[in-house]
Amino acid sequence: MAIKSIYNKYFQKSKVFLYPLLEIKRGAKVIPSETYLAWDHYYIPEDMKLVCLYHPNKSNEYEKYEKEVLLKHNRVCDIKDIDEHNKLFIFDFADIKDDWNNFIEGTYSKISKENKHKILSFFEKNSANYVYMKSYLSPDKYFEDYAECLGVEVDLLEKVGELCARPDLEKETLIMKEVKKEIIN
């Protein structure tokens, strides 16, 4: 499938490049409302943590998912109850430092073959998202499509080498205060 248009608006890069590396199946009934590379005053991108914001509810479905998937996940390193409607699960990616740094730098084509496969496996093969992700991870096969969409010469894109902008660290930083719970005697 050829690329006929490109995304003009910013999209959360952590959600499409890093969240799939958790290998939580797409289509799960409980998903984070958003993902981040940092949490203001708690984590910075260099900490290599993926911050996932969930909205817990009292349903059996959420509680079962949290207990059987999130709490047992091998990457989970921290959990924060913000309030009754917001809960953070923080996942550690320090074991894939090179791929994390390639992600932060926007050099998606340099992500390891193994992790490229995990990312692409998250998306349905016949979907537009799959094709876009494939173009970001293997740009050399898509320079001509993008050059046509952008009205530029192919060699300009080849010099740049990547077809997706770097993550915007400001937009990828969660601004939310942890609520300190009072202990009532």
Number of C-alpha atoms within 10 A of each C-alpha: 9 12 16 9 12 13 8 6 5 10 14 16 23 21 19 17 22 22 21 21 19 18 13 14 12 13 9 8 9 16 17 16 11 15 25 26 30 25 21 13 11 10 17 15 17 13 14 21 25 28 27 24 21 20 16 19 12 8 8 9 12 17 15 12 16 17 11 11 12 18 15 11 15 11 18 18 14 13 15 13 16 17 14 10 11 16 18 21 22 25 21 17 19 14 10 13 13 13 21 21 17 16 20 20 12 20 19 27 22 16 21 15 11 9 16 22 15 17 22 21 16 21 20 12 12 9 10 14 15 18 19 22 20 20 23 23 25 19 21 15 11 20 22 19 17 21 16 14 13 13 9 12 13 16 12 11 19 15 8 8 17 22 24 19 14 15 18 16 16 12 15 22 19 21 13 11 12 14 10 9 9 6 5 4 3
